């Protein structure tokens, strides 16, 4: 099993959408296969059916969002062996799992459907749902990896600010409520515009695999607090 290197259909690191997210007009009006077969339409007006003359609109096709909208890859149940992507991801290579860094108790991974480029998730390896279930050691590394994520993002892309937080429970907005995860979202002035507000579409200038590589290379290797040196990273050992 592998995760696509660009934000395409489902895989580890995704946070499936709420059920009431509407289908974007582009996906609703044109079958996904037709869009893929006619990539030249992505940057040009579409001829009017009656006159044959292209209209004045440019179009950004996002057929991969169909998987997001349909909730592809969502766990089939609450257990660790019921399709949980945050349990599957650490069993893959860093590249296939989109993992930025592995700790002893937690890891950092790219969000498969990011709000902004560089959107990361901090996850414990243990399959647990609530923040209060973390041990003291897990809580300490969870906090440390959040700090490292901020540092790496500042090094790579210099964001103006961050949204950091977690949704506990489905009612609170968690797409995968059974496995705790914290969002680290870089923000820039003016990054909220008409595309997400009107078109329900995010414009992301960089492929996930490329962003993952940049962040992994910039990831601080020493703890960002007073904990002292850190041991081997993750159940698979240090990241190569």
Secondary structure, 3 states (H helix, E strand, C coil): CCCCCCCCCCCCCCCCCCCCCCCCHHHHHCCHHHHHHCHHHHHCCCECCCCCCECCCCCCCCCCHHHHHHCCCCCCCCCCCCCCHHHHHHHCCHHHHCEEEECCCEEEEECCCCCCCCCEEEEECCCCCCHHHCCHHHHHHHHHHHHHHHHHHHHHHCCCEEEEECCCCHHHCCCCCCCCEEEEEEECCCCCCHHHHHHCCCCCCCCHHHHHHHHHHHCCCCCCCCCCCCCCCCCCCCCC
